[in-house]
């Protein structure tokens, strides 16, 4: 969503460290058929 959604992601420490070490954003994919589980966010 544009406002963001809280998620819990389990990844190995070295993957998380590499992804977040420079303050980068982390993007997750979500299957369209599971979209009903995401908050609408008024969009």
N, CA, C and O atoms as CSV, one atom per row, in Angstrom:
chain,resi,resn,atom,element,x,y,z
A,1,UNK,N,N,0.839,-1.183,0.000
A,1,UNK,CA,C,0.000,0.000,0.000
A,1,UNK,C,C,0.879,1.239,0.000
A,1,UNK,O,O,2.059,1.166,0.340
A,2,UNK,N,N,0.331,2.334,-0.365
A,2,UNK,CA,C,1.115,3.574,-0.390
A,2,UNK,C,C,1.551,4.004,1.001
A,2,UNK,O,O,2.617,4.596,1.169
A,3,UNK,N,N,0.724,3.704,1.998
A,3,UNK,CA,C,1.066,4.076,3.373
A,3,UNK,C,C,1.957,3.036,4.024
A,3,UNK,O,O,2.475,3.265,5.117
A,4,UNK,N,N,2.145,1.900,3.374
A,4,UNK,CA,C,2.941,0.825,3.940
A,4,UNK,C,C,2.071,-0.135,4.721
A,4,UNK,O,O,0.959,0.202,5.128
A,5,UNK,N,N,2.575,-1.304,4.919
A,5,UNK,CA,C,1.892,-2.330,5.694
A,5,UNK,C,C,2.941,-3.041,6.537
A,5,UNK,O,O,4.046,-3.311,6.065
A,6,UNK,N,N,2.597,-3.341,7.772
A,6,UNK,CA,C,3.530,-4.062,8.636
A,6,UNK,C,C,3.532,-5.532,8.241
A,6,UNK,O,O,2.478,-6.151,8.095
A,7,UNK,N,N,4.714,-6.071,8.075
A,7,UNK,CA,C,4.869,-7.493,7.768
A,7,UNK,C,C,6.032,-8.038,8.581
A,7,UNK,O,O,6.908,-7.289,9.014
A,8,UNK,N,N,6.030,-9.322,8.778
A,8,UNK,CA,C,7.149,-10.004,9.406
A,8,UNK,C,C,7.785,-10.894,8.352
A,8,UNK,O,O,7.108,-11.710,7.727
A,9,UNK,N,N,9.085,-10.734,8.158
A,9,UNK,CA,C,9.804,-11.499,7.146
A,9,UNK,C,C,10.942,-12.237,7.831
A,9,UNK,O,O,11.689,-11.655,8.616
A,10,UNK,N,N,11.065,-13.497,7.533
A,10,UNK,CA,C,12.139,-14.308,8.092
A,10,UNK,C,C,13.179,-14.562,7.010
A,10,UNK,O,O,12.902,-15.235,6.017
A,11,UNK,N,N,14.375,-14.022,7.208
A,11,UNK,CA,C,15.479,-14.211,6.267
A,11,UNK,C,C,16.759,-14.427,7.064
A,11,UNK,O,O,16.837,-14.032,8.227
A,12,UNK,N,N,17.760,-15.048,6.451
A,12,UNK,CA,C,19.038,-15.205,7.148
A,12,UNK,C,C,19.637,-13.839,7.509
A,12,UNK,O,O,19.431,-12.859,6.792
A,13,UNK,N,N,20.365,-13.780,8.599
A,13,UNK,CA,C,20.955,-12.523,9.071
A,13,UNK,C,C,21.778,-11.819,8.009
A,13,UNK,O,O,21.688,-10.599,7.869
A,14,UNK,N,N,22.586,-12.569,7.250
A,14,UNK,CA,C,23.446,-11.928,6.259
A,14,UNK,C,C,22.631,-11.300,5.128
A,14,UNK,O,O,23.049,-10.295,4.553
A,15,UNK,N,N,21.491,-11.871,4.808
A,15,UNK,CA,C,20.619,-11.297,3.778
A,15,UNK,C,C,20.010,-9.997,4.290
A,15,UNK,O,O,19.998,-8.990,3.583
A,16,UNK,N,N,19.509,-10.021,5.516
A,16,UNK,CA,C,18.923,-8.818,6.104
A,16,UNK,C,C,19.969,-7.721,6.248
A,16,UNK,O,O,19.694,-6.559,5.947
A,17,UNK,N,N,21.155,-8.076,6.702
A,17,UNK,CA,C,22.217,-7.084,6.883
A,17,UNK,C,C,22.585,-6.433,5.558
A,17,UNK,O,O,22.757,-5.216,5.493
A,18,UNK,N,N,22.706,-7.226,4.508
A,18,UNK,CA,C,23.060,-6.675,3.195
A,18,UNK,C,C,21.948,-5.786,2.655
A,18,UNK,O,O,22.223,-4.751,2.048
A,19,UNK,N,N,20.703,-6.177,2.867
A,19,UNK,CA,C,19.573,-5.419,2.338
A,19,UNK,C,C,19.373,-4.097,3.069
A,19,UNK,O,O,18.957,-3.109,2.464
A,20,UNK,N,N,19.666,-4.073,4.360
A,20,UNK,CA,C,19.359,-2.895,5.174
A,20,UNK,C,C,20.581,-2.059,5.539
A,20,UNK,O,O,20.435,-1.010,6.167
A,21,UNK,N,N,21.767,-2.491,5.168
A,21,UNK,CA,C,22.984,-1.837,5.635
A,21,UNK,C,C,23.128,-0.398,5.167
A,21,UNK,O,O,23.760,0.406,5.853
A,22,UNK,N,N,22.568,-0.058,4.036
A,22,UNK,CA,C,22.721,1.299,3.499
A,22,UNK,C,C,21.424,2.093,3.585
A,22,UNK,O,O,21.260,3.093,2.887
A,23,UNK,N,N,20.510,1.656,4.432
A,23,UNK,CA,C,19.246,2.358,4.583
A,23,UNK,C,C,18.311,2.167,3.405
A,23,UNK,O,O,17.383,2.952,3.210
A,24,UNK,N,N,18.549,1.129,2.619
A,24,UNK,CA,C,17.710,0.862,1.456
A,24,UNK,C,C,16.308,0.453,1.872
A,24,UNK,O,O,16.102,-0.078,2.963
A,25,UNK,N,N,15.350,0.706,0.994
A,25,UNK,CA,C,14.003,0.192,1.185
A,25,UNK,C,C,14.006,-1.287,0.847
A,25,UNK,O,O,14.813,-1.748,0.039
A,26,UNK,N,N,13.114,-2.015,1.459
A,26,UNK,CA,C,12.956,-3.432,1.154
A,26,UNK,C,C,11.571,-3.614,0.552
A,26,UNK,O,O,10.567,-3.218,1.144
A,27,UNK,N,N,11.527,-4.215,-0.623
A,27,UNK,CA,C,10.261,-4.452,-1.314
A,27,UNK,C,C,9.941,-5.932,-1.266
A,27,UNK,O,O,10.817,-6.773,-1.470
A,28,UNK,N,N,8.693,-6.245,-0.998
A,28,UNK,CA,C,8.223,-7.622,-0.965
A,28,UNK,C,C,7.190,-7.812,-2.063
A,28,UNK,O,O,6.431,-6.894,-2.373
A,29,UNK,N,N,7.161,-8.987,-2.644
A,29,UNK,CA,C,6.097,-9.296,-3.596
A,29,UNK,C,C,4.995,-10.049,-2.869
A,29,UNK,O,O,5.240,-10.724,-1.869
A,30,UNK,N,N,3.794,-9.924,-3.378
A,30,UNK,CA,C,2.642,-10.550,-2.760
A,30,UNK,C,C,1.769,-11.087,-3.881
A,30,UNK,O,O,1.424,-10.336,-4.793
A,31,UNK,N,N,1.401,-12.362,-3.843
A,31,UNK,CA,C,0.585,-12.925,-4.920
A,31,UNK,C,C,-0.767,-12.215,-5.025
A,31,UNK,O,O,-1.402,-11.934,-4.009
A,32,UNK,N,N,-1.198,-11.929,-6.235
A,32,UNK,CA,C,-2.461,-11.214,-6.455
A,32,UNK,C,C,-3.638,-11.932,-5.800
A,32,UNK,O,O,-4.547,-11.281,-5.285
A,33,UNK,N,N,-3.632,-13.255,-5.812
A,33,UNK,CA,C,-4.761,-13.999,-5.236
A,33,UNK,C,C,-4.824,-13.867,-3.715
A,33,UNK,O,O,-5.834,-14.220,-3.106
A,34,UNK,N,N,-3.761,-13.365,-3.101
A,34,UNK,CA,C,-3.748,-13.129,-1.654
A,34,UNK,C,C,-3.941,-11.648,-1.329
A,34,UNK,O,O,-3.821,-11.248,-0.171
A,35,UNK,N,N,-4.234,-10.844,-2.330
A,35,UNK,CA,C,-4.370,-9.404,-2.139
A,35,UNK,C,C,-5.437,-9.012,-1.140
A,35,UNK,O,O,-5.357,-7.943,-0.533
A,36,UNK,N,N,-6.436,-9.861,-0.960
A,36,UNK,CA,C,-7.496,-9.550,-0.002
A,36,UNK,C,C,-6.968,-9.481,1.426
A,36,UNK,O,O,-7.644,-8.952,2.308
A,37,UNK,N,N,-5.779,-10.006,1.662
A,37,UNK,CA,C,-5.189,-9.978,3.001
A,37,UNK,C,C,-4.493,-8.658,3.311
A,37,UNK,O,O,-4.197,-8.371,4.471
A,38,UNK,N,N,-4.228,-7.852,2.282
A,38,UNK,CA,C,-3.541,-6.578,2.484
A,38,UNK,C,C,-4.537,-5.492,2.867
A,38,UNK,O,O,-5.690,-5.533,2.438
A,39,UNK,N,N,-4.107,-4.521,3.670
A,39,UNK,CA,C,-5.011,-3.421,4.010
A,39,UNK,C,C,-5.326,-2.595,2.774
A,39,UNK,O,O,-4.463,-2.406,1.917
A,40,UNK,N,N,-6.551,-2.104,2.677
A,40,UNK,CA,C,-6.985,-1.308,1.528
A,40,UNK,C,C,-6.250,0.015,1.475
A,40,UNK,O,O,-5.842,0.444,0.396
A,41,UNK,N,N,-6.072,0.667,2.599
A,41,UNK,CA,C,-5.380,1.950,2.636
A,41,UNK,C,C,-6.147,3.074,1.973
A,41,UNK,O,O,-5.579,4.127,1.680
A,42,UNK,N,N,-7.447,2.861,1.732
A,42,UNK,CA,C,-8.263,3.910,1.132
A,42,UNK,C,C,-7.973,4.146,-0.333
A,42,UNK,O,O,-8.382,5.170,-0.878
A,43,UNK,N,N,-7.284,3.235,-0.982
A,43,UNK,CA,C,-6.936,3.406,-2.397
A,43,UNK,C,C,-7.938,2.703,-3.274
A,43,UNK,O,O,-7.815,2.733,-4.499
